[in-house]
Amino acid sequence: MHKISKILLFLIIFTLAVNGKTKQKYATLIDFKLENSAIISECKIGYRTFGKINSRKDNIILFPTWFGGTSENLDNLVNGMGFLDSSKYYIIAVDALGNGVSYSPSNVDKNVNKKYFNITITDMVNSQYLLLKKKLNIDHVKAIVGGSMGSMQAFQWIVSYPDFAEKSITYVCTPRTSSYDLLIDKAEIGIIEMGEKYNIPEAEYMKSIRMFQNAGAFTPSYRVNETSYNEFPKFINQYEEYSPKNFPAKNYKCQLEAIIDHNIFKKYENSQKKAAEIIKADILIIVNKQDHLVNPQPAIDFAPFVEAELLVLDNNRGHLGITYELERVVETISRFLEK
């Protein structure tokens, strides 16, 4: 290839890489009230947008972030992997409270009372509602899409604001944290609290939690086949380096406590039937039968109550099995949105 052609190719690739990233945006909610009645005087919410609103304003999709995830991660999923079609839909990716971009323990005064960090999934949803309604002048969306902790927000959305969305798409999801998930989550909270109590360096106690998370993210068969006995020392060595960036232990704990509390049935006498009577949106539920991080059974059990379309994957990639069958998942989502 001629030198000039190489330079031109480099410039094209560089331009696509730069322009492929959307701009991080922020809005501030004044006197935002948490479920525990604490009032945040200035609650910062991060978000990004992809695509354009059409003239009828009926192509808007809300996409909340997963546990520890950011709107930049959703940018990679949408623009990098084609998870949603931004040429057809106007997608609003919102940074959930506690993720280090929006209001979080890591980006406010460390002397703030702990009740201001007692954030719930409902608080996340309420902040997103105010962002859309008060800041972006949006009072209806075509769909709410969410995976993992994002799915918890999507489920809560259609209970808290049943008239707001036509459709809800939840993947590796649950309407209520299962007893198995609670066992793992409370163990992780215990490790963090022990580290805090005895002044153990964060990198040390988070090492165990990160290994715990990896063990849960995949299935035993995947790990055994992917990492041989002889390769294991190299594999485990990756946990020696700790760079939490915007998601240090205090943010981790904040969002994990929200997950522990998650249960869309609790205000309806823990009745799936009574909660389902509130919901108006059409629902697509996608789970992986072999998910060891967010147990799929509560979502599978709830599907008949809301006449949800249900896609059950069965691959040993566990919680990350969606990307393993990405083409099938994207096709299912696209068809559901157009139905």
Residue, then its C-alpha position, 0 to 999 in steps of 0.5 A: m500500500h502506498k504511503i499516502s493510502k496508509i495515511l488516509l486509512f489511518l485518518i479514516i479509522f481515527t476519525l471513526a474512533v473519535n466520532g464514534k464516542t458520544k459526549q458525556k452530558y450532565a443534568t442537575l436535579i435540585d432537592f432530589k428526595l430519596e426513598n429514605s426521605a433524605i434530600i440531595s440538594e444538587c443531584k448530578i445525573g450523567y447521560r449520553t444520547f445516540g441517534k435522533i428524535n423523529s418528528r412524532k417523538d415515538n422512537i425514544i428508548l431509555f437505557p439505564t446502566w448495569f452494576g458498575g456500568t457507565s453510559e460510556n459502556l452502553d455507547n460501546l454496546v450500541n455503537g460498537m456491537g449494534f445492540l440497538d439501532s441508533s439510526k432508527y431510535y433515539i437512545i438515552a443512556v443514563d448513568a445510574l446513581g452510585n456508578g461514579v458518574s452520576y451522584s455517588p459516594s465517591n464524588v461528594d463530600k466524604n463527611v456527608n451522612k450515610k443516609y444520603f448513600n442509602i440509594t435504592i433501585t427506585d431512587m435510580v428510577n425516580s432520578q431518571y424520570l425527573l431527568l426525562k420529564k423536567k430536563l429533557n421534556i420527554d413524557h413518554v418513551k417507546a421502550i426501556v431497555g436494561g440488563s442486569m442491574g439495568s433490568m432491575q431499573a426497567f422492571q421498577w420503571i414499569v411498576s412506578y410509572p406504568d404509563f411512561a413506556e410502551k415496551s420493556i426489554t429486560y435481559v439477564c434480569t430479575p424482578r426481585t433479587s433471589s435468595y441465591d443472589l442475596l447469599i452472594d451479595k451479602a457475603e460481598i457486603g460483609i467483606i467490604e464492611m470487614g475491610e472498612k472496620y479493620n482498615i484493610p487496604e481497599a485493594e486487598y479486600m476488593k481482590s477477593i470480591r473481584m474473584f468472587q464476581n468472576a466466578g459468578a459471571f461464568t459457569p464452572s464448565y466455562r472456567v474449567n475449559e477456558t483456563s487450564y490448570n497450568e494457565f491458572p497462575k497467570f489468570i489469577n495474577q490479573y487480580e493483583e492490579y487494582s484500578p477502580k477508576n469511578f467505581p471504588a468500594k464505596n460505590y460498589k457497596c452503594q449499588l450492591e445494597a440497592i440490588i439487595d433491596h430490589n423487589i418490585f413486588k414488595k409494595y404489593e404484598n409480595s404478590q406477583k399477580k397484584a404487581a402485574e395488574i399495575i403493569k401496562a407495558d409489553i415485556l420481553i424477558i431474556v435470560n440465560k438458564q446458566d446465569h450464576l450472577v443474576n438467577p433467572q428463575p424469578a424472571i421466568d416465574f413472573a413472565p406468565f403473569v405479564e404475558a411476557e415474551l420469554l427467550v431462555l438462552d442456555n450457554n455456559r457463558g453464564h451472566l455474559g451469555i448474551t454477548y455469546e449469542l448476540e446475533r440471536v438476541v439483537e434479532t429478537i429485540s429488533r423484532f420485539l421493538e417493531k412488533 
